[in-house]
Amino acid sequence: MTTEEMKELDRWLAEIWKPIEKYNGWYEISDSGRIRSWKHKNGKRKKPFILALSNNGRYFQVHLYHNNKHIVESVHRLVLQVFKGSQPSPAHNAAHNNGNSYDNRVENLRWATQGENLADMKRHNTILLGEKSNNSKLTKKDIKQIRKRFWLTRESINSLSNDFKVHITTIHRILRRLTWKHI
């Protein structure tokens, strides 16, 4: 076993487990972000079962059940709620101190305002701008083309909108640098 694997094993052996209160003790979460279940279809298990986490493309999630309802929870939010308390205000989000959204150790998490979280994302270069955004229909090349065609040839906004298959408001916002400011 490598030194790194030994450190990981030591960390897991020293894990602190706490119940997730809103699930009436059926589920527990560790300070490392692992979740275990005592729930079984026939009652309570003798030994807990570590649950698999799913990945929504950005964060780990876990599928839990409460009162026969399937609930998907973000692991980082559960760790914060259980180990550091409730969200201080609706303006606060879960933030990862090191920029790794899959590192759900309690020491890597904190409640932060949207502005603080955005500053972290910029510092860690994890902000989803432009093509990195899942919602983006355009590429850097498209943005440069739109600006070039409008400013050099004075092509109409309607024509650009039709060519790039986006709303005219999107073209306006690109030209005024309200979006895609980084290009």
Secondary structure, DSSP 4 states (H G I P E B T S, - for coil): --HHHHHHHHHHHT--EEE-GGGTTSEEEETTS-EEEEEETTEEEEEEEEPPPEE-SSSEEEEEEETTEEEEEEHHHHHHHHHH-S-SSTTEEEEETTS-TT---GGGEEEEEHHHHHHHHHHHT----GGGSTT----HHHHHHHHHHHHHH---HHHHHHHHTS-HHHHHHHHTTSSSTT-
